[in-house]
Amino acid sequence: MNGRVLRIELKRSAAPWVGLVILGGSLAFLYLVHGLWWYGTTAWTAQWTSMALTTRCVLAYGWPLAVGLGALHGLRDSRSRMTELLTSTPRPAWRRAALPAGATAISLAAAFGLLVLWGAVQVALGSATYLPLGWLPISLVAALALVAGAVFGMGVARALPSVLTPPLLVVVFLMMTVLLRQTTESALPSGFAPNRLALLSPVTEMPRELLLTLSGAVDLGQTLWLLGLLATGFALLSAATRRARLLAVVPVLAGATLALLILPAAARDSYVVDKAAAALVCDGPVCVTQVHRSRLPELAPRGKEALRLLHDALGDQAPTSVREETALRTIADERQLSAGVVLIDFDDPLITRATGADLTRLLVAQGLAPNCEPRTLWEGGGLVDVPAQSIAASWALGDHQLEPLQKPETDVYSQRTWANAETAWEKLTALPPAEQRSRIARTHAAALSCENELAALTGEASS
């Protein structure tokens, strides 16, 4: 390929605008649309894998758009009525096709590379200490998807030179993306379509579980399918006869067939736990995952102090370790609690904001009355347990008055809830010390059984 001609193509054709539209649209989506990709442990600038999966999620709109823009660019010769003139020249058709296709591919790859680079810089400047290599294939497949989609659109537009071709391709690919979409409501992303078929879409869902990543089989299968799509697009772009256009379909069919043989049939084999990220790093009885090891220096002394206070409160029934929660679960599903472990979830807003003595208080609360319902930004559960946890922690820390774990809201329901909590606190502290300890022990047991902790504190029947 003549470098000088390629530079002219990059300067004067619509190829650079294709990349600018994809880059600008992706950044606008991430920054102007309020979403959970800015919060929690899976924020797109928090960890490398989360960044890669989030930028892949943006392909839900970017991929069909790249196909449509490629098709629009592919109509250039027919719009200028130069098709017959160009086909009469002695230059091989594939060399003529390589120039616009190469320029478009370079533009899209550079645009997506800049998006990933922008996210990577923020991750590197943040608190991330775990650097997996698995995020690179995730991003490379996304770049390949954009390039393959655009070249395929160019090829189809060359074979079917109509003003309706670009919008029809956008609609078809958008519908395919929607129909093959996988959701993250369950423990593992899954959809209505069979798993192998759903994985033909390069779009991923917004990450919800920090430790999940795509398996190597998914990366390989999607790469083969997208290479077939790319080859078909280029073959259509350079085809000069009807027979050549018919043969151009072979690569995409072959790529799809190989991909369907390689792609996992079950969701559990598509999204897998990054074992290196999930490995526990411990300081005595306090353990966090490798991906959160930067939090251990602050958590360890607070966790040890909390375990001492819990032993004073519960005796031999007290938890003996503090550990980060790693179990995968469906949205709003109950947590897998254990009597011997204080489970902490770094997606819990209370844990995220807590430092110093407040962190110790929260760990004590989790040890005495662990919330059965998860407490995350996308679930919002567990807040009903905060009053009981506040009472238990205040009692264990020897406070003279109830200290809420979070600032009470001003609505009527919250005011009534905390008024009831104040009443329960007064009733508890009015009891003899032995009875107080017994009530706390019953509260601990009730919480582990996902029963009403506040009822156990007040001595009422649990409901």
QUIZIRA-V729697 format. One record per pair of residues at least 4 apart in sequence whose C-alpha atoms are under 7 Angstrom apart, sorted by the first residue. I is the first residue (numbers start at 1). GAP is how many residues later the second one is. If there is no record, write none. Layout:
i = {I I}
gap = {GAP GAP}
//
This chain:
i = {2 3 4 5 6 6 6 7 8 9 9 9 10 10 10 14 14 15 15 15 15 16 16 17 18 18 18 19 19 19 19 20 20 21 22 22 22 23 23 23 23 24 25 26 26 27 28 29 37 37 37 38 38 39 40 41 41 41 41 42 42 42 42 42 42 42 43 44 44 44 45 45 45 45 46 46 46 47 47 47 48 48 48 48 49 49 49 50 50 51 51 52 52 52 52 53 53 53 53 53 54 54 54 56 56 56 57 57 57 57 58 59 59 60 60 61 62 63 63 63 64 64 64 64 65 65 66 66 66 66 67 67 67 67 67 67 67 68 68 68 68 68 68 69 69 70 70 70 70 70 71 71 71 71 71 71 71 71 72 73 74 74 74 74 75 75 75 75 76 77 77 77 78 78 78 82 83 84 85 92 93 93 94 94 95 97 97 97 98 99 100 101 101 102 103 104 105 105 106 107 108 108 108 109 109 109 110 111 112 112 113 114 115 116 117 118 119 120 121 122 123 124 129 129 130 130 134 135 136 137 137 138 139 140 141 141 141 142 142 143 144 144 145 145 145 146 147 148 148 148 148 148 149 150 151 151 151 151 152 152 152 152 152 152 153 153 154 154 154 155 155 155 155 155 156 156 156 157 157 158 158 159 160 164 165 166 167 168 169 170 171 172 173 174 175 176 177 177 180 180 180 180 181 181 182 182 182 182 183 183 183 183 184 184 184 184 184 185 185 186 186 186 187 187 187 188 188 188 189 190 193 193 194 195 195 195 195 196 196 196 196 196 200 211 211 211 211 212 212 212 212 213 213 213 213 214 214 214 214 215 215 215 215 215 216 217 217 217 217 218 218 218 218 219 220 221 221 221 221 222 222 223 224 224 224 224 225 225 225 225 225 226 227 227 228 228 228 228 228 229 229 229 230 231 231 232 232 232 232 232 233 234 235 235 236 236 239 239 240 241 242 243 244 249 250 251 252 253 254 255 256 257 258 259 264 264 266 267 268 274 275 277 277 277 278 278 279 279 280 280 280 280 281 281 281 281 281 282 282 282 283 283 285 285 286 286 286 286 286 287 287 287 288 288 288 288 288 289 289 295 296 298 299 300 301 302 302 302 303 303 303 303 304 305 306 306 306 306 307 307 307 308 309 309 310 310 310 310 311 311 311 313 313 314 314 318 319 319 319 319 319 320 320 321 321 321 322 322 322 323 323 323 323 324 324 324 325 325 325 329 331 332 332 332 334 334 334 335 335 335 337 339 342 342 346 346 347 347 348 348 348 349 349 350 351 354 354 355 356 357 358 359 360 361 361 362 363 364 364 365 365 365 365 365 365 366 368 368 369 369 369 369 370 370 371 371 371 372 372 372 373 373 374 374 375 375 375 375 375 376 376 385 386 386 387 387 387 387 388 388 388 389 390 390 390 390 391 391 391 392 392 393 394 394 394 394 395 402 402 408 409 410 410 411 412 413 414 415 416 417 418 419 420 421 422 423 424 424 425 426 427 427 428 428 428 429 431 431 432 433 434 435 436 437 438 439 439 439 440 440 441 442 442 443 443 443 443 444 445 446 446 446 446 446 447 447 447 451 451 452 452 452 453 454 455 455 455 455 456 456}
gap = {4 4 4 4 4 93 97 4 4 4 91 94 5 6 93 4 59 4 88 89 92 4 91 4 4 51 90 4 88 89 92 4 91 4 4 40 89 4 88 89 92 4 4 4 32 4 4 4 5 6 7 5 6 4 307 5 169 305 306 4 5 8 165 166 167 168 7 6 7 10 6 74 77 78 77 80 82 4 76 81 4 75 83 87 4 86 164 4 157 4 68 4 83 86 87 4 85 151 153 154 4 152 153 86 147 148 146 147 148 149 4 4 144 117 143 4 4 4 83 86 4 106 109 110 4 105 4 80 83 84 4 82 83 85 86 102 103 4 85 98 99 101 102 4 81 4 80 81 83 84 4 79 82 83 85 86 94 95 94 81 80 81 83 84 4 82 83 86 4 4 5 6 4 5 83 4 4 4 4 4 4 145 4 144 4 4 140 141 4 4 4 4 50 4 4 4 4 42 4 4 4 38 39 4 34 38 4 4 4 31 4 4 4 4 4 4 4 4 4 4 5 4 162 165 160 161 4 4 4 4 82 4 4 4 4 78 82 4 60 4 4 82 4 57 81 4 4 4 78 79 81 82 4 4 4 79 82 83 4 77 78 80 81 82 4 80 4 79 83 4 78 79 81 82 4 77 80 4 8 78 79 77 5 4 4 4 4 4 4 4 4 4 4 4 4 4 4 24 11 13 18 21 10 17 7 8 9 23 6 7 8 22 4 5 6 21 24 145 146 143 144 145 141 142 143 79 80 83 78 77 4 5 4 4 70 71 72 4 64 67 68 69 22 62 63 66 67 59 60 61 62 58 59 60 61 4 56 57 58 4 54 55 56 57 4 4 45 46 47 4 45 46 52 4 4 4 38 41 42 4 37 4 4 31 34 35 4 27 30 31 34 4 4 28 4 23 24 26 27 4 22 23 4 4 20 4 16 17 19 20 4 4 4 13 9 12 5 6 4 4 4 4 4 4 4 4 4 4 4 4 4 4 4 4 5 6 4 4 4 4 4 12 13 14 11 12 10 11 7 8 9 10 6 7 8 9 12 4 5 6 4 17 36 37 14 17 35 36 37 35 36 37 4 5 8 35 36 4 35 4 4 4 4 4 4 4 57 58 4 19 57 60 4 4 4 54 57 58 4 12 13 4 4 87 4 8 54 57 4 5 7 83 124 4 127 22 20 21 22 23 48 20 21 19 20 21 19 20 21 18 19 20 21 19 20 21 18 19 20 4 48 41 42 47 38 39 40 37 38 39 111 109 24 25 5 6 5 29 4 27 28 4 27 4 8 4 5 4 4 4 4 4 4 4 32 4 4 4 29 4 5 24 25 27 28 4 24 76 20 74 75 78 77 78 11 14 76 10 75 78 8 9 7 8 4 5 6 7 8 4 5 4 4 19 4 17 31 34 4 65 66 4 4 13 14 15 4 11 34 4 48 4 4 5 8 9 4 20 23 6 5 4 5 4 4 4 4 4 4 4 4 4 4 4 4 4 4 34 4 4 4 31 8 29 30 7 4 5 4 4 4 4 4 4 4 4 17 18 4 17 4 4 14 4 10 13 14 4 4 4 5 6 7 10 4 5 6 11 12 4 10 11 4 4 4 5 6 7 4 6}
//
